[in-house]
Amino acid sequence: MRGSINKSRLPRSALQRCRSAKGPFDKEFADHGISGKVPAAQRAGFLDMLSYVREGDTLHVFAIDRLGRDAIDIQHTVRQLLDKGVTLEVRGLGSIARGVGELIVAVLAQIAQMERDAIRERTEAGRVLARESLDATGLTHRGKKGLGRQKACDPNTVRQWRLETEASLTATAKHFGISVTTVKRYQAGD
């Protein structure tokens, strides 16, 4: 039995449920730090999985959208696996086979693509509204002073205080009530 779990996108409890559902797996494959815009065929973990599986293997995936970046990529991946004689087991769907299984994958992949497109459209509409409001009133539609991530505190103040007191990163973080990572980012000039 072969297994594939995209660990980078799963919370710990979901990963544990996935492992216990059908495992143990002979091998797990994962792509870490890869953008969702990268096609499956260009991902190192995916290529490793493709070269590892063979006819008669069962590949378990957590969700259908883990098989590609869009509906076409997912369908191509499913066909590629089925052509190799690999059984595809998707959590919540069961086994995917030729014919009806491919049709189900096509429909679900298209729905997932439509949802991603809708999220992208809603996000852009919110950005446009925020920019318009910011231009008109000096505040976004949610009352923020600017777009993007708000600063926890003034970076110049943090840098100056740390310089004057010769404080450690940890002491600076505690003094200002921010994380050490934020102090490092401020020190780097962000």
NUDREN-239979 format. One record per atom (N, C-alpha, C, O, CB): residue in three letters; x, y, z. Coordinates in steps of 0.05 Angstrom, whole numbers, plus 5000, padded with zeros to 4 digits. Glycine has a CB too. Example, Ala and Ser with C-alpha at 12.3 -4.5 7.8 and 13.67 -1.06 7.14 Angstrom:
2
ALA526448865156 ALA524649105156 ALA526449345156 ALA528549345169 ALA522649115181 SER525749555142 SER527349795143 SER525850015157 SER526850235161 SER528249885114 
END
This chain:
190
MET501749775000 MET500050005000 MET501850255000 MET503650275017 MET498150005025 ARG501350434982 ARG502950674980 ARG501250904991 ARG498850904989 ARG503850734950 GLY502551095003 GLY501051325014 GLY502251585006 GLY504651615002 GLY501051305044 SER500451775003 SER501352044997 SER499752245014 SER497352255012 SER501052104967 ILE501152395030 ILE499852595047 ILE501352855043 ILE503752865047 ILE499752505077 ASN499953065036 ASN501153325034 ASN501253445062 ASN499353565071 ASN499653515014 LYS503553405076 LYS503753475104 LYS503653775108 LYS502753875129 LYS506253365116 SER504653925089 SER504854215093 SER502154355096 SER502054575107 SER506354345070 ARG500054235088 ARG497454365089 ARG495554255110 ARG493354345113 ARG496154355062 LEU496554055125 LEU494753925144 LEU495454005172 LEU497754015180 LEU494953615141 PRO493354065188 PRO493854095216 PRO494553825228 PRO493853615217 PRO491354215231 ARG495953835250 ARG496953585262 ARG494753375267 ARG495153145261 ARG498253645289 SER492353465276 SER490253275281 SER489253145256 SER488552905255 SER487953405296 ALA489153295234 ALA488153185208 ALA490252985198 ALA489452785187 ALA487753415188 LEU492753055201 LEU494952875192 LEU494752605207 LEU495052395196 LEU497652995196 GLN494252625233 GLN494052385249 GLN491652215241 GLN491751975239 GLN493852455279 ARG489352345236 ARG486952205227 ARG487452065200 ARG486651845196 ARG484552395224 CYS488852205182 CYS489352095156 CYS491151855158 CYS490751655144 CYS490652315138 ARG493251875174 ARG495051645178 ARG493651405190 ARG494151175182 ARG497451725195 SER491851455209 SER490551235223 SER488251115206 SER487450885212 SER489551325250 ALA487251265187 ALA484951175172 ALA485450925155 ALA483950735156 ALA483951395154 LYS487650915141 LYS488250695123 LYS491050585126 LYS491750385114 LYS487850785094 GLY492650715142 GLY495450645145 GLY495850385159 GLY493950255167 GLY496950865158 PRO498250315164 PRO500650465158 PRO501350455128 PRO500650255115 PRO503150375174 PHE502550655118 PHE503350665090 PHE506150565087 PHE507750585105 PHE503050955079 ASP506750455063 ASP509450375057 ASP511250615055 ASP513550605064 ASP509550215031 LYS510250825044 LYS511851065039 LYS509951305038 LYS507751285027 LYS513551045014 GLU510951535047 GLU509451785046 GLU510951975028 GLU513351985029 GLU508851905074 PHE509452145014 PHE510652344997 PHE509452615004 PHE507052635010 PHE510152284966 ALA511152815004 ALA510153085011 ALA511753294996 ALA514153254990 ALA510353135042 ASP510453514990 ASP511853744979 ASP511553965000 ASP509354045007 ASP510553834951 HIS513854065009 HIS513854275029 HIS514654545016 HIS516554545001 HIS515754205052 GLY513254755023 GLY514055015014 GLY513655064984 GLY515055234973 GLY516855065021 ILE511854914972 ILE511354944943 ILE508755094940 ILE506755034953 ILE511254664929 SER508855294922 SER506455444916 SER504355274903 SER504955094888 SER507155684898 GLY501855334908 GLY499655204895 GLY499455254865 GLY497955124851 GLY497055274908 LYS500955444856 LYS500955514827 LYS502855324811 LYS502755334786 LYS501855794823 VAL504455164825 VAL506354994811 VAL504854734803 VAL503654604820 VAL508754924829 PRO504954664777 PRO503554414769 PRO504754174783 PRO507054174791 PRO503854374738 ALA503053964786 ALA503853724800 ALA506453604788 ALA508153514803 ALA501653514800 ALA506653604762 ALA508853474748 ALA511553624753 ALA513653524746 ALA508353464719 GLN511453864765 GLN513854014770 GLN514554014800 GLN516354164809 GLN513554304761 ARG513253844816 ARG513753834844 ARG515453584850 ARG514853364842 ARG511153824860 ALA517653624866 ALA519553414871 ALA518153174885 ALA518552944876 ALA521753514889 GLY516553224905 GLY515253004919 GLY513352854901 GLY513152604903 GLY513753104943 PHE511952994884 PHE510052864865 PHE511652694845 PHE510752464839 PHE508353084850 LEU513852794835 LEU515452644816 LEU516552394829 LEU516752174817 LEU517752814805 ASP517452414855 ASP518352184870 ASP516151974872 ASP516651734868 ASP519352264898 MET513752064878 MET511451884880 MET510951744854 MET510451504853 MET508952034890 LEU510951894832 LEU510351774806 LEU512451564798 LEU511751354787 LEU510351994784 SER514951614805 SER516951414799 SER516851174817 SER517850954811 SER519751544800 TYR515651204841 TYR515550994861 TYR513150804857 TYR513450554860 TYR515451114889 VAL510850914850 VAL508450744848 VAL508650564823 VAL509850644803 VAL505950914847 ARG507350334825 ARG507350154802 ARG504650014801 ARG502950034819 ARG509649944804 GLU504149864780 GLU501649734776 GLU500849564800 GLU502549414811 GLU501649554750 GLY498349594809 GLY497449444832 GLY497549594858 GLY496449504878 GLY498949184834 ASP499049814859 ASP499249974883 ASP496750134887 ASP495250194869 ASP501650164881 THR496250204913 THR494050384920 THR495250634931 THR496950634949 THR492150244940 LEU494550864919 LEU495451114928 LEU493251254943 LEU491051294933 LEU496451294904 HIS493851334968 HIS491851464985 HIS492551764985 HIS494851844990 HIS491851355014 VAL490551934980 VAL490852224982 VAL488752335001 VAL486552235003 VAL490752354954 PHE489552555014 PHE487752675034 PHE485352805021 PHE483152785031 PHE489252875051 ALA485852944998 ALA483753084984 ALA484453094955 ALA486753094947 ALA483353374996 ILE482353114938 ILE482753104909 ILE484353344900 ILE485853324880 ILE480053114896 ASP484253574913 ASP485653804904 ASP488653784910 ASP490153964901 ASP484554054917 ARG489553574924 ARG492453534928 ARG493753414904 ARG496253384903 ARG492853354952 LEU492253344884 LEU493253214860 LEU494053404838 LEU494953314816 LEU491353014849 GLY493653664842 GLY494353854821 GLY493554134828 GLY492254174849 GLY493153774795 ARG494354324811 ARG493854604817 ARG491154704807 ARG490054894818 ARG495954774805 ASP489954564787 ASP487354644776 ASP485954404765 ASP487054174766 ASP487754864754 ALA483554434755 ALA481954214746 ALA483354044725 ALA483253804725 ALA479254314735 ILE484654174706 ILE485954034684 ILE488353874695 ILE488753644687 ILE486954234662 ASP489953994712 ASP492253864724 ASP491353624740 ASP492653414739 ASP493854064742 ILE489253644756 ILE488153424772 ILE487253194754 ILE487952964759 ILE485853514790 GLN485753254732 GLN484853054714 GLN487152914700 GLN487152664697 GLN482953164693 HIS489153064692 HIS491552944680 HIS492952754699 HIS493752534691 HIS493553174671 THR493252844724 THR494552674745 THR493052414749 THR494252204750 THR494752824771 VAL490352434751 VAL488752194756 VAL489052004732 VAL489351764736 VAL485752274760 ARG488852104708 ARG489151934684 ARG491951804684 ARG492251564677 ARG488752094658 GLN494051954691 GLN496751854691 GLN496951624711 GLN498251414705 GLN498752074698 LEU495851654734 LEU495951444755 LEU494351204746 LEU495250974749 LEU494851544781 LEU491951244735 LEU490251024726 LEU491550874703 LEU491450624702 LEU487451124718 ASP492851014685 ASP494350894663 ASP496550714673 ASP497250514660 ASP495451104644 LYS497750784695 LYS499950614707 LYS498850374722 LYS500350204731 LYS501650784726 GLY496150354725 GLY494950134739 GLY494850174769 GLY494549984784 GLY496449884733 VAL495050434777 VAL494950494806 VAL492050554814 VAL490650694800 VAL496750744812 THR491250444837 THR488650494848 THR488850754864 THR490750784880 THR487550264865 LEU487050934860 LEU487151194874 LEU484951194895 LEU482551164888 LEU486751434854 GLU485751234919 GLU483851234942 GLU483851524953 GLU485851614964 GLU484651024964 VAL481551654951 VAL481351934961 VAL479651934986 VAL477351834986 VAL480252124939 ARG480652055008 ARG479152075033 ARG476452195028 ARG476252415016 ARG480652235054 GLY474352065036 GLY471652165033 GLY470352085007 GLY467852105005 GLY471652465036 LEU471852004987 LEU470751914962 LEU470951624957 LEU469251504944 LEU472052064939 GLY473051504967 GLY473551224962 GLY475351184938 GLY476851364930 GLY470951064959 SER475150954926 SER476850884903 SER475851034878 SER473451054872 SER476850584898 ILE477751124862 ILE477151254837 ILE478151064815 ILE480450974815 ILE478651544834 ALA476251004797 ALA476950824775 ALA476250954748 ALA475251174748 ALA475450544779 ARG476750804727 ARG476050914700 ARG473050954698 ARG471450834713 ARG477050714678 GLY472251114679 GLY469451154674 GLY468151354694 GLY468751584694 GLY467950894674 VAL466351244710 VAL464851414729 VAL466751544749 VAL466351784756 VAL462751244744 GLY468751404758 GLY470751524776 GLY472051774764 GLY472451974778 GLY472851324784 GLU472851754739 GLU474151984725 GLU472152214722 GLU472952444724 GLU475151894698 LEU469652144717 LEU467552354715 LEU467252494741 LEU467052744742 LEU464852224706 ILE467152344763 ILE466952464790 ILE469252654795 ILE468952874806 ILE466652254811 VAL471652554789 VAL474052724793 VAL473852974777 VAL474553194786 VAL476652564785 ALA473052954751 ALA472853194734 ALA470853394746 ALA471453634747 ALA471853114706 VAL468553304756 VAL466653484767 VAL467653614793 VAL467453854797 VAL463953334773 LEU468853444811 LEU469853554836 LEU472253744831 LEU472453944845 LEU470753324854 ALA473953674812 ALA476153854806 ALA475154124795 ALA476254334802 ALA478053724786 GLN473154114779 GLN472054364768 GLN470754524790 GLN470954774790 GLN469954294746 ILE469354394808 ILE468154544831 ILE470354674848 ILE470054904857 ILE466354354848 ALA472454524853 ALA474654634869 ALA475954874855 ALA476555074868 ALA476854414874 GLN476254854829 GLN477255074813 GLN475455314814 GLN476355544817 GLN477754994784 MET472855274812 MET470855494814 MET471055624841 MET470855874843 MET468055384809 GLU471355474862 GLU471555584889 GLU474155754892 GLU474055964904 GLU471555364911 ARG476355654882 ARG478855804883 ARG478556064867 ARG479456274877 ARG481155644871 ASP477256054844 ASP476756294828 ASP474956494843 ASP475456734843 ASP475456224801 ALA472856394857 ALA471056564872 ALA472556694895 ALA472156934901 ALA468656404882 ILE474256544909 ILE475856654931 ILE477656874920 ILE477857094932 ILE477556444945 ARG478956824898 ARG480757024886 ARG479157284878 ARG480057504883 ARG482056914860 GLU476757244867 GLU475057474860 GLU474157634884 GLU474257884884 GLU472657384844 ARG473357494905 ARG472457634930 ARG474857784943 ARG474458004953 ARG471357434950 THR477157654942 THR479557784953 THR480158044938 THR480758254950 THR481957594953 GLU480158024912 GLU480758264896 GLU478658484899 GLU479358714900 GLU480958184866 ALA476158404902 ALA473958604906 ALA474458744933 ALA473958984935 ALA471158464906 GLY475258594953 GLY475858714979 GLY478258904978 GLY478159114991 GLY476458505000 ARG480258834962 ARG482559014959 ARG481759274945 ARG482559494953 ARG484758874943 VAL480159244924 VAL479259484909 VAL477659664928 VAL478059914928 VAL477459404885 LEU475759554943 LEU474159704962 LEU475959844983 LEU475560074989 LEU472059524976 ALA477959704993 ALA479759815013 ALA481360045001 ALA481760255014 ALA481659595023 ARG482360014976 ARG483860234963 ARG482060474959 ARG482960704964 ARG484960134936 GLU479660434949 GLU477760654945 GLU477160804971 GLU477261044971 GLU475160554932 SER476660654991 SER476060775017 SER478460915028 SER478261135040 SER475160555037 LEU480860805025 LEU483360925034 LEU483861195020 LEU484661385032 LEU485660735030 ASP483361194994 ASP483761434978 ASP481761654986 ASP482361894987 ASP483461374948 ALA479261574992 ALA477161764998 ALA477261865027 ALA476762105032 ALA474461634993 THR477861695046 THR477661765075 THR480261755090 THR480361855113 THR475661595088 GLY482361625079 GLY484761595094 GLY484861335110 GLY486861275123 GLY485261825111 LEU482561195110 LEU482360935124 LEU481160735105 LEU479560805087 LEU480660965150 THR481760475109 THR480560275093 THR477560235102 THR476760365121 THR482060005095 HIS476160075087 HIS473360025094 HIS473059885121 HIS470859865132 HIS472059855072 ARG475259785132 ARG475259655158 ARG476559825179 ARG476959735202 ARG476659385157 GLY477060075172 GLY478160265192 GLY481160255196 GLY482160375215 GLY476860225217 LYS482660115179 LYS485560105182 LYS486860345168 LYS485660465151 LYS486659845170 LYS489260415177 LYS490660645166 LYS492060585140 LYS492960775126 LYS492660745186 GLY492260335132 GLY493560265107 GLY492959985099 GLY491659825114 GLY496560305110 LEU493859915075 LEU493559635065 LEU495759465076 LEU497859555083 LEU493459635034 GLY495259205077 GLY497359015086 GLY497358985116 GLY495659085130 GLY499959105076 ARG499458845124 ARG499758785152 ARG500459035168 ARG502359185161 ARG501958575156 GLN499059085190 GLN499659315207 GLN502059255224 GLN502359025233 GLN497159385224 LYS503759455229 LYS506059425246 LYS505159395275 LYS503459535284 LYS507959665242 ALA506459215289 ALA505859175317 ALA506659425333 ALA505259495352 ALA507358925328 CYS508759545325 CYS509659805337 CYS511659925317 CYS512259805296 CYS511059755365 ASP512660165323 ASP514360305304 ASP517160175303 ASP518460155324 ASP514660595313 PRO517960075280 PRO520559945277 PRO522960115286 PRO524860025298 PRO520959855249 ASN522760375279 ASN524960555287 ASN525260575317 ASN527460585328 ASN524460835275 THR522960585331 THR523060595360 THR524260345372 THR525860365391 THR520160635371 VAL523560115361 VAL524759865370 VAL527759855365 VAL529259785383 VAL523359625356 ARG528559925341 ARG531459925335 ARG532960115353 ARG535060045364 ARG531860005306 GLN531860355357 GLN533260565374 GLN533460465403 GLN535560495415 GLN531660835372 TRP531260365414 TRP531260265442 TRP533360045445 TRP534860045465 TRP528460165450 ARG533359855426 ARG535259635428 ARG538159735427 ARG539859635441 ARG534759425406 LEU538659925409 LEU541360045407 LEU542160185433 LEU544360145442 LEU541360245383 GLU540360345444 GLU540960495468 GLU541360315493 GLU543160375509 GLU538760695474 THR539760105495 THR539859935518 THR541659695515 THR542259545534 THR537159845526 GLU542559645490 GLU544159405483 GLU542759155492 GLU544058965502 GLU546959425496 ALA540159155489 ALA538558925498 ALA538658695478 ALA539258735454 ALA535559015502 SER538158455488 SER538058225471 SER535458225455 SER533658385460 SER538257955487 LEU535258045435 LEU532858025420 LEU530457955438 LEU528258065435 LEU533157815397 THR530957765456 THR528857675474 THR527857895492 THR525457935496 THR529757435490 ALA529758045504 ALA529058265522 ALA527558475507 ALA525658595517 ALA531658385535 THR528358535482 THR527058735466 THR524158645460 THR522258805462 THR528558785439 ALA523858395453 ALA521258285447 ALA519358305471 ALA517058385469 ALA521457995438 LYS520458235495 LYS518858255519 LYS518158545526 LYS515858605534 LYS520358135543 HIS520058725523 HIS519559005529 HIS517259125512 HIS515659275522 HIS522159165524 PHE517259055486 PHE515259175468 PHE512758995465 PHE510859075451 PHE516459225441 GLY512858755476 GLY510558575474 GLY510158465445 GLY507958425436 GLY507958715482 ILE512458415432 ILE512458305405 ILE514158055404 ILE515457995424 ILE513458515384 SER514057915382 SER515657665380 SER518557725373 SER519157945363 SER514357475359 VAL520257535379 VAL523057555371 VAL523357585341 VAL525057725331 VAL524757315382 THR521657435327 THR521657455297 THR521057735288 THR522357835269 THR519657255285 THR519157865300 THR518558145293 THR520858325299 THR521558505283 THR516058245308 VAL522258285321 VAL524658445328 VAL526758405306 VAL527958595297 VAL525758375356 LYS527158155298 LYS529158095277 LYS528358235251 LYS530058345237 LYS529357795273 ARG525858225245 ARG524858355220 ARG525358655221 ARG526158775201 ARG521958295215 TYR524758775244 TYR525159065247 TYR528159135246 TYR528959335235 TYR523959165274 GLN529858965258 GLN532759005257 GLN533758995228 GLN535659135221 GLN534158805275 ALA532558825212 ALA533458785184 ALA532559025167 ALA533359045144 ALA532358525173 GLY530759195178 GLY529959425163 GLY527159405151 GLY526359585136 GLY531759475142 ASP525659205157 ASP522859175147 ASP521059355162 ASP518659355157 ASP521958885149 
END
